[in-house]
Amino acid sequence: DISLYSLGFDASWEADIFGGVRRGVEAANAKADAAVWQMHDGEVTLTAEIAADYLALRAAQARKAILQSQLADQRQTLSLIGARARTGFVTRLDVNRQNSLAAATAAQIPALDAQIVSLEHAIAVLLAQQPDGLAAELDTPAPPPALPARLPVGLPSDLLRRRPDVRAAERNLAASTAQIGVAVADLYPKFNLLAGISLASNSLDALFNSSSLGEFGLGMITWPVFNAGKTEANIS
């Protein structure tokens, strides 16, 4: 039986003579920036969806209030027409016409109730809550948010540059451009330096003695000369 104890450390370094590593770092940074802007794009989309649903909710509640007011007026008018019909001033045709009008108005309210509940559930889900988590707050009708007195003036190109999806596309383009630099660097040789130290002994007590120390250094050049045009294909 033989016991062998060893401990080692090695490192390698590539001399970035032709800029392949530098361009690779640029591509990685550009992709990271693109991911950040894609996250911002998702935030803008989510905010816009919540705002649109909230405005639609308040509009549906306002329409429901108008319909309820109209229905109350129409039923009051129906009562008056019914009284006039009983005294012979109007015919049953007038009563039936007014009754149909009130029924048509009343029939629109259930659809609005369903739309209001659906919008309340959608807003709650978009805010990472249970579907009925905001019902108590949103059931109370409220006016829609007021429009700003002045809209910021700017060029359409400035607005376009602020769009997160455009910024993400620009960073993805920068990453692709940097990847071309990485592919071009593959046309040239790579120079690597390797170094390491190791401690090896058949005794744990003698492991850290100078006699157990070993070191090595190595220089390496790699150059894929014959690869059937793969490097040129990556560039194009």
BALOBA-1460 file (C-alpha; in Angstrom, 3 decimals):
// residues 236
<rec num="1" residu="d" x="0.000" y="0.000" z="0.000"/>
<rec num="2" residu="i" x="1.242" y="3.465" z="-0.967"/>
<rec num="3" residu="s" x="-0.171" y="6.772" z="0.348"/>
<rec num="4" residu="l" x="0.437" y="9.857" z="-1.770"/>
<rec num="5" residu="y" x="-0.526" y="13.380" z="-0.762"/>
<rec num="6" residu="s" x="-0.502" y="16.164" z="-3.327"/>
<rec num="7" residu="l" x="-1.519" y="19.788" z="-3.546"/>
<rec num="8" residu="g" x="-1.251" y="21.945" z="-6.655"/>
<rec num="9" residu="f" x="-2.134" y="25.186" z="-8.365"/>
<rec num="10" residu="d" x="-1.967" y="26.102" z="-12.020"/>
<rec num="11" residu="a" x="-2.940" y="29.107" z="-14.117"/>
<rec num="12" residu="s" x="-3.025" y="30.014" z="-17.784"/>
<rec num="13" residu="w" x="-2.956" y="33.342" z="-19.557"/>
<rec num="14" residu="e" x="-3.685" y="34.124" z="-23.194"/>
<rec num="15" residu="a" x="-1.796" y="36.983" z="-24.762"/>
<rec num="16" residu="d" x="-4.566" y="38.880" z="-26.520"/>
<rec num="17" residu="i" x="-2.418" y="40.007" z="-29.417"/>
<rec num="18" residu="f" x="-5.158" y="40.046" z="-32.061"/>
<rec num="19" residu="g" x="-8.012" y="41.304" z="-29.846"/>
<rec num="20" residu="g" x="-10.154" y="38.173" z="-29.757"/>
<rec num="21" residu="v" x="-10.515" y="38.178" z="-25.965"/>
<rec num="22" residu="r" x="-11.179" y="41.918" z="-25.859"/>
<rec num="23" residu="r" x="-13.890" y="41.620" z="-28.497"/>
<rec num="24" residu="g" x="-15.369" y="38.666" z="-26.616"/>
<rec num="25" residu="v" x="-15.611" y="40.805" z="-23.475"/>
<rec num="26" residu="e" x="-17.296" y="43.549" z="-25.514"/>
<rec num="27" residu="a" x="-19.831" y="41.033" z="-26.852"/>
<rec num="28" residu="a" x="-20.572" y="39.719" z="-23.341"/>
<rec num="29" residu="n" x="-21.050" y="43.245" z="-21.980"/>
<rec num="30" residu="a" x="-23.323" y="44.160" z="-24.886"/>
<rec num="31" residu="k" x="-25.448" y="41.058" z="-24.309"/>
<rec num="32" residu="a" x="-25.719" y="41.904" z="-20.618"/>
<rec num="33" residu="d" x="-26.857" y="45.435" z="-21.504"/>
<rec num="34" residu="a" x="-29.384" y="44.001" z="-23.968"/>
<rec num="35" residu="a" x="-30.783" y="41.755" z="-21.231"/>
<rec num="36" residu="v" x="-31.199" y="44.792" z="-18.949"/>
<rec num="37" residu="w" x="-33.054" y="46.717" z="-21.650"/>
<rec num="38" residu="q" x="-35.236" y="43.691" z="-22.379"/>
<rec num="39" residu="m" x="-36.173" y="43.681" z="-18.695"/>
<rec num="40" residu="h" x="-37.038" y="47.393" z="-18.945"/>
<rec num="41" residu="d" x="-39.115" y="46.641" z="-22.041"/>
<rec num="42" residu="g" x="-41.062" y="44.069" z="-20.052"/>
<rec num="43" residu="e" x="-41.614" y="46.613" z="-17.279"/>
<rec num="44" residu="v" x="-42.913" y="49.192" z="-19.764"/>
<rec num="45" residu="t" x="-45.217" y="46.625" z="-21.365"/>
<rec num="46" residu="l" x="-46.536" y="45.533" z="-17.968"/>
<rec num="47" residu="t" x="-47.100" y="49.138" z="-16.856"/>
<rec num="48" residu="a" x="-48.905" y="49.974" z="-20.095"/>
<rec num="49" residu="e" x="-51.149" y="46.917" z="-19.743"/>
<rec num="50" residu="i" x="-52.060" y="47.834" z="-16.162"/>
<rec num="51" residu="a" x="-52.767" y="51.438" z="-17.157"/>
<rec num="52" residu="a" x="-54.926" y="50.374" z="-20.113"/>
<rec num="53" residu="d" x="-56.918" y="47.947" z="-17.951"/>
<rec num="54" residu="y" x="-57.370" y="50.581" z="-15.232"/>
<rec num="55" residu="l" x="-58.652" y="53.174" z="-17.706"/>
<rec num="56" residu="a" x="-60.968" y="50.586" z="-19.251"/>
<rec num="57" residu="l" x="-62.246" y="49.695" z="-15.765"/>
<rec num="58" residu="r" x="-63.041" y="53.292" z="-14.842"/>
<rec num="59" residu="a" x="-64.686" y="53.838" z="-18.237"/>
<rec num="60" residu="a" x="-66.857" y="50.727" z="-17.778"/>
<rec num="61" residu="q" x="-67.863" y="51.891" z="-14.307"/>
<rec num="62" residu="a" x="-68.766" y="55.330" z="-15.706"/>
<rec num="63" residu="r" x="-70.856" y="53.730" z="-18.478"/>
<rec num="64" residu="k" x="-72.618" y="51.565" z="-15.889"/>
<rec num="65" residu="a" x="-73.450" y="54.635" z="-13.789"/>
<rec num="66" residu="i" x="-74.853" y="56.388" z="-16.874"/>
<rec num="67" residu="l" x="-76.943" y="53.345" z="-17.802"/>
<rec num="68" residu="q" x="-78.285" y="53.050" z="-14.266"/>
<rec num="69" residu="s" x="-79.265" y="56.709" z="-14.314"/>
<rec num="70" residu="q" x="-80.920" y="56.284" z="-17.712"/>
<rec num="71" residu="l" x="-82.726" y="53.161" z="-16.508"/>
<rec num="72" residu="a" x="-84.093" y="55.001" z="-13.484"/>
<rec num="73" residu="d" x="-85.347" y="57.830" z="-15.724"/>
<rec num="74" residu="q" x="-86.850" y="55.379" z="-18.216"/>
<rec num="75" residu="r" x="-88.659" y="53.424" z="-15.497"/>
<rec num="76" residu="q" x="-90.016" y="56.654" z="-14.073"/>
<rec num="77" residu="t" x="-91.201" y="57.627" z="-17.536"/>
<rec num="78" residu="l" x="-92.738" y="54.156" z="-17.939"/>
<rec num="79" residu="s" x="-94.678" y="54.670" z="-14.717"/>
<rec num="80" residu="l" x="-96.013" y="57.994" z="-15.980"/>
<rec num="81" residu="i" x="-96.960" y="56.538" z="-19.367"/>
<rec num="82" residu="g" x="-98.666" y="53.622" z="-17.640"/>
<rec num="83" residu="a" x="-100.721" y="56.037" z="-15.553"/>
<rec num="84" residu="r" x="-101.665" y="58.013" z="-18.677"/>
<rec num="85" residu="a" x="-102.608" y="54.777" z="-20.450"/>
<rec num="86" residu="r" x="-104.948" y="53.787" z="-17.636"/>
<rec num="87" residu="t" x="-106.742" y="57.116" z="-18.012"/>
<rec num="88" residu="g" x="-106.932" y="56.752" z="-21.775"/>
<rec num="89" residu="f" x="-104.578" y="59.556" z="-22.794"/>
<rec num="90" residu="v" x="-102.116" y="57.177" z="-24.552"/>
<rec num="91" residu="t" x="-102.356" y="53.699" z="-26.025"/>
<rec num="92" residu="r" x="-100.714" y="50.466" z="-24.911"/>
<rec num="93" residu="l" x="-98.312" y="50.863" z="-27.817"/>
<rec num="94" residu="d" x="-96.625" y="53.749" z="-26.030"/>
<rec num="95" residu="v" x="-96.381" y="51.683" z="-22.863"/>
<rec num="96" residu="n" x="-94.865" y="48.728" z="-24.718"/>
<rec num="97" residu="r" x="-92.394" y="50.982" z="-26.534"/>
<rec num="98" residu="q" x="-91.191" y="52.560" z="-23.289"/>
<rec num="99" residu="n" x="-91.044" y="49.163" z="-21.598"/>
<rec num="100" residu="s" x="-88.879" y="47.811" z="-24.423"/>
<rec num="101" residu="l" x="-86.573" y="50.814" z="-24.142"/>
<rec num="102" residu="a" x="-86.128" y="50.267" z="-20.397"/>
<rec num="103" residu="a" x="-85.543" y="46.546" z="-20.898"/>
<rec num="104" residu="a" x="-82.883" y="47.208" z="-23.552"/>
<rec num="105" residu="t" x="-81.068" y="49.572" z="-21.202"/>
<rec num="106" residu="a" x="-81.260" y="47.084" z="-18.313"/>
<rec num="107" residu="a" x="-79.891" y="44.312" z="-20.538"/>
<rec num="108" residu="q" x="-76.616" y="46.222" z="-21.039"/>
<rec num="109" residu="i" x="-75.773" y="46.370" z="-17.326"/>
<rec num="110" residu="p" x="-74.927" y="42.636" z="-16.751"/>
<rec num="111" residu="a" x="-72.400" y="42.721" z="-19.594"/>
<rec num="112" residu="l" x="-70.743" y="45.749" z="-18.020"/>
<rec num="113" residu="d" x="-70.691" y="44.002" z="-14.629"/>
<rec num="114" residu="a" x="-68.890" y="41.034" z="-16.186"/>
<rec num="115" residu="q" x="-66.406" y="43.349" z="-17.912"/>
<rec num="116" residu="i" x="-65.736" y="45.211" z="-14.651"/>
<rec num="117" residu="v" x="-65.048" y="41.974" z="-12.761"/>
<rec num="118" residu="s" x="-62.780" y="40.732" z="-15.565"/>
<rec num="119" residu="l" x="-60.763" y="43.962" z="-15.556"/>
<rec num="120" residu="e" x="-60.445" y="43.919" z="-11.769"/>
<rec num="121" residu="h" x="-59.102" y="40.361" z="-11.921"/>
<rec num="122" residu="a" x="-56.699" y="41.265" z="-14.746"/>
<rec num="123" residu="i" x="-55.267" y="44.221" z="-12.826"/>
<rec num="124" residu="a" x="-54.813" y="42.127" z="-9.686"/>
<rec num="125" residu="v" x="-53.042" y="39.326" z="-11.578"/>
<rec num="126" residu="l" x="-50.733" y="41.810" z="-13.324"/>
<rec num="127" residu="l" x="-49.818" y="43.155" z="-9.879"/>
<rec num="128" residu="a" x="-49.001" y="39.606" z="-8.657"/>
<rec num="129" residu="q" x="-52.048" y="39.324" z="-6.410"/>
<rec num="130" residu="q" x="-55.029" y="37.020" z="-6.189"/>
<rec num="131" residu="p" x="-57.733" y="37.745" z="-8.824"/>
<rec num="132" residu="d" x="-60.084" y="39.215" z="-6.225"/>
<rec num="133" residu="g" x="-57.337" y="40.803" z="-4.145"/>
<rec num="134" residu="l" x="-58.152" y="44.362" z="-5.281"/>
<rec num="135" residu="a" x="-61.920" y="44.030" z="-5.543"/>
<rec num="136" residu="a" x="-62.592" y="46.032" z="-2.376"/>
<rec num="137" residu="e" x="-60.425" y="48.893" z="-3.656"/>
<rec num="138" residu="l" x="-61.514" y="48.882" z="-7.293"/>
<rec num="139" residu="d" x="-65.229" y="48.304" z="-6.773"/>
<rec num="140" residu="t" x="-65.669" y="51.913" z="-5.699"/>
<rec num="141" residu="p" x="-66.092" y="54.025" z="-8.856"/>
<rec num="142" residu="a" x="-63.544" y="56.767" z="-9.356"/>
<rec num="143" residu="p" x="-62.848" y="59.244" z="-12.152"/>
<rec num="144" residu="p" x="-60.076" y="58.346" z="-14.595"/>
<rec num="145" residu="p" x="-56.676" y="59.961" z="-14.020"/>
<rec num="146" residu="a" x="-56.418" y="63.538" z="-15.236"/>
<rec num="147" residu="l" x="-54.339" y="64.228" z="-18.316"/>
<rec num="148" residu="p" x="-51.201" y="66.334" z="-17.828"/>
<rec num="149" residu="a" x="-51.613" y="70.030" z="-18.550"/>
<rec num="150" residu="r" x="-48.632" y="69.975" z="-20.901"/>
<rec num="151" residu="l" x="-47.059" y="67.137" z="-22.806"/>
<rec num="152" residu="p" x="-43.260" y="67.111" z="-23.071"/>
<rec num="153" residu="v" x="-42.173" y="68.337" z="-26.474"/>
<rec num="154" residu="g" x="-39.470" y="66.400" z="-28.248"/>
<rec num="155" residu="l" x="-38.435" y="65.000" z="-31.553"/>
<rec num="156" residu="p" x="-39.809" y="61.604" z="-32.595"/>
<rec num="157" residu="s" x="-36.221" y="60.397" z="-32.926"/>
<rec num="158" residu="d" x="-35.583" y="61.199" z="-29.247"/>
<rec num="159" residu="l" x="-38.631" y="59.172" z="-28.246"/>
<rec num="160" residu="l" x="-37.474" y="56.329" z="-30.460"/>
<rec num="161" residu="r" x="-34.059" y="56.277" z="-28.799"/>
<rec num="162" residu="r" x="-35.691" y="56.026" z="-25.367"/>
<rec num="163" residu="r" x="-37.688" y="52.928" z="-26.273"/>
<rec num="164" residu="p" x="-36.282" y="49.911" z="-24.376"/>
<rec num="165" residu="d" x="-36.867" y="47.504" z="-27.251"/>
<rec num="166" residu="v" x="-34.879" y="49.736" z="-29.600"/>
<rec num="167" residu="r" x="-32.077" y="50.039" z="-27.048"/>
<rec num="168" residu="a" x="-32.054" y="46.252" z="-26.609"/>
<rec num="169" residu="a" x="-31.880" y="45.760" z="-30.385"/>
<rec num="170" residu="e" x="-28.980" y="48.212" z="-30.564"/>
<rec num="171" residu="r" x="-27.023" y="46.331" z="-27.877"/>
<rec num="172" residu="n" x="-27.713" y="43.002" z="-29.598"/>
<rec num="173" residu="l" x="-26.328" y="44.510" z="-32.792"/>
<rec num="174" residu="a" x="-23.242" y="45.657" z="-30.881"/>
<rec num="175" residu="a" x="-22.801" y="42.130" z="-29.502"/>
<rec num="176" residu="s" x="-23.051" y="40.646" z="-32.989"/>
<rec num="177" residu="t" x="-20.512" y="43.151" z="-34.291"/>
<rec num="178" residu="a" x="-18.111" y="42.229" z="-31.484"/>
<rec num="179" residu="q" x="-18.587" y="38.539" z="-32.276"/>
<rec num="180" residu="i" x="-17.347" y="39.271" z="-35.788"/>
<rec num="181" residu="g" x="-14.144" y="40.588" z="-34.196"/>
<rec num="182" residu="v" x="-13.840" y="37.355" z="-32.227"/>
<rec num="183" residu="a" x="-14.272" y="35.333" z="-35.422"/>
<rec num="184" residu="v" x="-11.668" y="37.442" z="-37.241"/>
<rec num="185" residu="a" x="-9.176" y="36.860" z="-34.397"/>
<rec num="186" residu="d" x="-9.569" y="33.109" z="-34.974"/>
<rec num="187" residu="l" x="-7.802" y="33.572" z="-38.298"/>
<rec num="188" residu="y" x="-4.555" y="34.214" z="-36.394"/>
<rec num="189" residu="p" x="-2.597" y="32.121" z="-33.887"/>
<rec num="190" residu="k" x="-3.277" y="32.168" z="-30.159"/>
<rec num="191" residu="f" x="-0.441" y="32.454" z="-27.649"/>
<rec num="192" residu="n" x="-0.967" y="30.913" z="-24.210"/>
<rec num="193" residu="l" x="1.295" y="30.785" z="-21.185"/>
<rec num="194" residu="l" x="0.748" y="28.056" z="-18.570"/>
<rec num="195" residu="a" x="2.387" y="27.828" z="-15.166"/>
<rec num="196" residu="g" x="1.844" y="25.723" z="-12.091"/>
<rec num="197" residu="i" x="3.281" y="24.561" z="-8.813"/>
<rec num="198" residu="s" x="2.615" y="21.346" z="-6.972"/>
<rec num="199" residu="l" x="3.469" y="19.659" z="-3.699"/>
<rec num="200" residu="a" x="3.638" y="15.870" z="-3.595"/>
<rec num="201" residu="s" x="4.844" y="13.510" z="-0.897"/>
<rec num="202" residu="n" x="4.086" y="10.085" z="0.498"/>
<rec num="203" residu="s" x="3.972" y="11.619" z="3.959"/>
<rec num="204" residu="l" x="1.625" y="14.320" z="5.142"/>
<rec num="205" residu="d" x="4.307" y="15.760" z="7.448"/>
<rec num="206" residu="a" x="6.739" y="16.209" z="4.551"/>
<rec num="207" residu="l" x="4.164" y="17.610" z="2.129"/>
<rec num="208" residu="f" x="5.132" y="21.231" z="2.726"/>
<rec num="209" residu="n" x="8.901" y="20.705" z="2.605"/>
<rec num="210" residu="s" x="10.923" y="22.266" z="-0.196"/>
<rec num="211" residu="s" x="11.856" y="18.833" z="-1.428"/>
<rec num="212" residu="s" x="8.207" y="18.160" z="-2.261"/>
<rec num="213" residu="l" x="7.874" y="21.311" z="-4.370"/>
<rec num="214" residu="g" x="7.613" y="21.086" z="-8.124"/>
<rec num="215" residu="e" x="6.887" y="23.756" z="-10.710"/>
<rec num="216" residu="f" x="6.410" y="23.970" z="-14.428"/>
<rec num="217" residu="g" x="5.992" y="26.599" z="-17.117"/>
<rec num="218" residu="l" x="4.809" y="26.130" z="-20.665"/>
<rec num="219" residu="g" x="4.276" y="28.274" z="-23.702"/>
<rec num="220" residu="m" x="1.762" y="27.146" z="-26.301"/>
<rec num="221" residu="i" x="0.783" y="28.356" z="-29.756"/>
<rec num="222" residu="t" x="-2.433" y="27.147" z="-31.414"/>
<rec num="223" residu="w" x="-3.393" y="27.989" z="-34.959"/>
<rec num="224" residu="p" x="-6.241" y="26.119" z="-36.711"/>
<rec num="225" residu="v" x="-4.860" y="26.228" z="-40.225"/>
<rec num="226" residu="f" x="-6.824" y="23.387" z="-41.809"/>
<rec num="227" residu="n" x="-10.493" y="23.578" z="-40.790"/>
<rec num="228" residu="a" x="-12.209" y="23.489" z="-44.205"/>
<rec num="229" residu="g" x="-13.125" y="27.189" z="-44.181"/>
<rec num="230" residu="k" x="-15.009" y="27.072" z="-40.861"/>
<rec num="231" residu="t" x="-13.418" y="30.288" z="-39.586"/>
<rec num="232" residu="e" x="-14.250" y="32.220" z="-42.760"/>
<rec num="233" residu="a" x="-17.806" y="30.912" z="-42.624"/>
<rec num="234" residu="n" x="-18.159" y="32.188" z="-39.042"/>
<rec num="235" residu="i" x="-17.054" y="35.651" z="-40.158"/>
<rec num="236" residu="s" x="-19.495" y="35.806" z="-43.055"/>
